[in-house]
Amino acid sequence: MTRKEKGHWEEPSDPMIWAPEGRLFVDRTARLIGLGTFLLGIALLLTVFYGAYQFFGSLEHSVGSALQERSGGQAVRQLVRDLIGISLAFVMAWVSSLIAGRGIHLYQASVRHK
């Protein structure tokens, strides 16, 4: 009887790992790319959150000063700028979450069943 017939299996060469009990193949390169993509998405989300925190901190002062010190046209322009900033923060957060989600999918796709 050979080692293979007795249930003793040898791992194939990198980047694949083989788990004999479940016959799973894990691609290390794909797993690292997925993890890196996920971490990039999380870093972008943190950047967006920090920027939004700073923006909303200054928003209260800018709206208050725009209403008190400026004419109607200037106040409207300031309001439009603030709404554009809020919209951009929303879009950046959405894109960052898509990138993080794609990283999770790549990480999960690195495991294949034989």
Protein Blocks (a to p, Z undefined) as FASTA:
>chain_A
ZZklnopacddddfbdcdfklopacdfklmmmmmmmmmmmmmmmmmmmmmmmmmmmmmmm
mmmmmmmmmcfklmmmmmmmmmmmmmmmmmmmmmmmmmmmmmmmmmmmmpccZZ
